[in-house]
Amino acid sequence: MPGATLDPDELARRGQDYYERFLRAKLEPAHRGKFLALEVETGDYALGETTVDALDRAEAKHPDSVFYILRVGHRTAGRIGAPFAGAQP
């Protein structure tokens, strides 16, 4: 299984490095806010409106792979927890 032997930290390091070197300039202008599922062994990727959409597309091409997920143009793919202070319901 490609990528399965990578520990999570190594997967994140390699995924972020590949994104910065080869994909950021190409994807951010037109795809900001979309989710990217990157197969770090091949550099192949899929975009989607949600993480599930991106993963479904990526897994269709690489069913046995592990993917690095990020949101194009954002520091994180999402957030966990309550909204920030001062947020309106």
FENUR-V998611 format. One record per residue. OMEGA is omega in whole degrees, 0 to 359 (NA if undefined). NEAR is the number of other C-alpha atoms within 10 Angstrom. Layout:
BEGIN
OMEGA,NEAR  OMEGA,NEAR
END
This chain:
BEGIN
181,9  176,15  185,18  181,12  178,10  173,13  185,9  180,13  179,9  176,12  180,21  180,17  181,13  179,17  180,21  178,18  180,13  179,16  182,21  185,11  191,9  189,11  186,15  184,16  181,12  189,10  188,16  181,15  187,10  188,10  181,17  179,13  177,16  179,21  182,25  172,28  185,27  174,25  191,25  180,24  184,14  186,10  178,13  182,13  175,21  178,19  176,23  177,19  178,13  177,15  180,19  179,12  180,17  180,21  178,25  180,17  181,18  181,23  176,18  179,10  184,14  188,18  183,13  184,12  173,16  187,23  170,24  183,20  172,23  175,24  185,22  178,22  180,17  179,13  179,8  178,10  181,16  177,10  181,7  175,5  183,5  176,7  180,10  181,7  178,6  179,6  179,7  179,6  NA,4
END
